[in-house]
Amino acid sequence: MVGFLCTRVKEPSIEDWEKMSKLLGYLKGTEDFVTRLKPNALFCVVAYVDSSFSAHPDGKYHSGVVVKVGGAPVFFGSKKQKCVSKSPTEAELVALSDNVGFIELFAEFVAFVMNSEQMKPLINQDSTLVITMVTEGGGVTQTKTMCMRMNLVLEAVKEDRIEVRYVNTKGMEADGLSKSLGGASFLEFRGKVLNLSK
């Protein structure tokens, strides 16, 4: 929600003001909530990368990323994509390629801090088509830019620098960072973000 509202600062609508008021009310009502960092013994980096479907009036999608170290969530990102994608698959590819370098650097940083050998990060993605494109190559990329994005991730996979794995939408922990959730879906997402279930 915050990521979306940040894109509406220049020309906010009445609905945007209502959303902001609701968000501020929620923050006031949950000011005692804390994030619990309970890492396990194995400090491996696991990331979740997701994209929403045409979340903005200009047709651009919204990306979300969660990075966990040792099972503890330590980084959350939510931002509007800089380009217009022609399909949800392209939007997922944009989100993945935009974040793969950062995730690799994160794994390198963790290895440096822990004074240990760097383990390749695991990136979870909920689009089987994107996973096929970045692990086997091919697929339908309608522009050179999308082809370059696909090859960027494909190279990292082939060089064994990262691993990309499928996770279904229910297990996608970055879901609430790419779109607004309500009801039980929001409570489940909040529990994962704050690590309340552990």
C-alpha positions in Angstrom: 0.0 0.0 0.0 2.8 2.4 0.9 4.6 1.7 -2.4 1.4 2.4 -4.3 0.6 5.6 -2.5 4.2 6.9 -3.1 3.4 6.9 -6.8 0.3 9.1 -6.2 2.0 12.0 -4.4 1.9 14.5 -7.3 -1.8 14.0 -8.2 -3.6 12.3 -5.4 -7.3 11.5 -5.8 -10.0 11.4 -3.1 -9.6 7.6 -3.1 -5.9 8.0 -2.5 -6.5 10.2 0.5 -9.0 7.6 1.9 -6.4 4.8 1.4 -3.8 6.9 3.2 -6.2 7.6 6.1 -6.9 3.9 6.4 -3.2 3.1 6.3 -2.4 5.7 9.0 -5.2 4.3 11.2 -3.8 0.8 10.8 -0.3 1.9 11.7 -1.6 3.7 14.8 -3.6 0.6 15.9 -0.6 -1.7 15.5 2.2 0.5 16.9 3.1 -2.3 19.4 3.8 -4.9 16.7 7.4 -5.8 16.2 9.3 -7.9 13.7 10.8 -11.0 15.2 14.2 -12.1 13.8 14.7 -15.8 14.6 17.2 -17.1 12.1 18.1 -20.8 12.0 21.6 -22.1 12.1 22.0 -22.2 8.3 22.4 -18.6 7.0 21.3 -19.1 3.5 19.7 -16.3 1.5 16.2 -17.0 0.2 14.3 -14.4 -1.9 10.7 -14.1 -3.1 10.1 -11.9 -6.2 6.6 -11.1 -7.4 4.8 -8.7 -9.7 1.2 -7.4 -9.8 -1.0 -7.1 -12.8 -1.3 -3.5 -14.2 -1.5 -1.9 -10.8 -1.0 1.7 -12.0 -3.2 4.0 -14.2 -0.3 4.3 -16.7 -0.3 0.5 -17.3 2.9 -0.1 -15.4 3.2 -3.1 -13.0 4.4 -3.1 -9.4 7.2 -5.3 -8.1 7.7 -6.8 -4.6 10.7 -8.6 -3.1 11.4 -10.3 0.2 14.8 -11.5 1.2 15.3 -13.9 4.1 18.5 -14.9 5.8 18.4 -18.1 7.8 14.6 -18.1 7.5 14.3 -14.6 9.1 12.9 -11.8 6.8 15.5 -9.0 6.7 14.6 -7.0 3.6 11.4 -5.9 1.9 11.1 -3.9 -1.3 8.1 -2.6 -3.1 8.3 -0.3 -6.2 6.6 0.7 -9.4 8.3 -0.8 -12.5 10.0 1.7 -14.8 8.7 0.2 -18.0 5.3 -0.9 -19.4 5.1 -4.7 -19.9 2.9 -6.3 -22.5 1.9 -9.2 -20.2 2.0 -10.5 -16.7 4.9 -12.8 -17.8 7.0 -9.9 -19.0 6.2 -8.1 -15.7 7.4 -11.1 -13.7 10.6 -11.2 -15.8 11.2 -7.5 -15.2 10.8 -7.9 -11.5 13.2 -10.9 -11.4 15.8 -9.3 -13.6 15.7 -6.0 -11.7 16.3 -7.8 -8.4 18.7 -10.7 -9.3 21.9 -8.5 -9.0 20.8 -7.2 -5.6 20.0 -10.7 -4.3 23.5 -11.9 -5.4 25.1 -8.9 -3.6 23.0 -9.7 -0.5 24.3 -13.3 -0.5 27.9 -12.0 -0.9 27.4 -9.6 2.0 26.0 -12.3 4.3 29.1 -14.5 3.5 31.4 -11.6 4.3 29.7 -10.8 7.6 29.6 -14.5 8.6 33.2 -15.1 7.4 32.0 -18.2 5.5 31.8 -19.5 2.0 29.2 -17.8 -0.1 26.1 -20.0 -0.8 24.1 -19.4 -3.9 20.9 -17.6 -3.2 17.5 -19.3 -3.9 15.0 -17.1 -5.6 11.3 -18.1 -5.5 9.1 -17.2 -8.4 5.4 -18.0 -9.0 5.4 -18.0 -12.8 6.4 -21.3 -14.4 6.8 -19.7 -17.8 9.4 -17.2 -16.4 11.2 -20.0 -14.7 11.4 -22.0 -17.9 12.7 -18.9 -19.8 15.4 -18.2 -17.3 16.5 -21.8 -16.7 16.2 -23.2 -20.3 16.1 -20.1 -22.5 13.7 -19.5 -25.3 10.1 -18.5 -24.7 8.4 -15.5 -26.3 10.2 -12.2 -25.7 8.7 -9.6 -28.0 11.4 -7.0 -27.6 15.2 -6.9 -27.4 15.0 -5.5 -23.9 13.0 -8.5 -22.6 15.4 -10.9 -24.4 18.3 -9.1 -22.6 16.5 -9.4 -19.3 15.9 -13.1 -19.8 19.6 -13.7 -20.8 20.8 -11.8 -17.7 19.0 -14.2 -15.4 19.7 -17.2 -17.6 23.5 -16.5 -17.4 23.4 -16.3 -13.6 21.5 -19.7 -13.5 23.9 -21.4 -15.9 26.9 -20.1 -14.0 25.4 -21.6 -10.9 25.4 -18.2 -9.1 21.6 -18.4 -8.3 18.9 -21.0 -8.2 15.3 -20.2 -9.3 12.5 -22.3 -7.9 8.8 -22.4 -8.3 6.5 -21.5 -5.4 2.8 -21.3 -5.8 0.9 -18.0 -5.3 -0.2 -19.0 -1.8 3.4 -19.5 -0.8 4.6 -16.3 -2.5 5.8 -14.2 0.5 6.2 -11.0 -1.7 2.6 -11.1 -2.7 1.5 -8.3 -0.4 4.3 -6.0 -1.5 3.2 -6.1 -5.2 -0.6 -5.6 -4.6 -3.1 -4.7 -1.9 -4.4 -7.7 0.1 -7.4 -7.8 2.4 -9.0 -10.0 5.0 -7.4 -13.4 5.7 -4.8 -12.9 2.9 -3.5 -9.7 4.6 -3.3 -11.3 8.0 -1.4 -14.3 6.6 1.0 -11.9 4.8 1.5 -9.8 8.0 2.3 -12.9 9.9 5.0 -13.9 7.4 6.4 -10.3 7.3 6.6 -10.0 11.1 7.6 -13.6 11.6 4.7 -14.2 13.9 4.2 -17.8 13.1 7.6 -18.8 14.6 
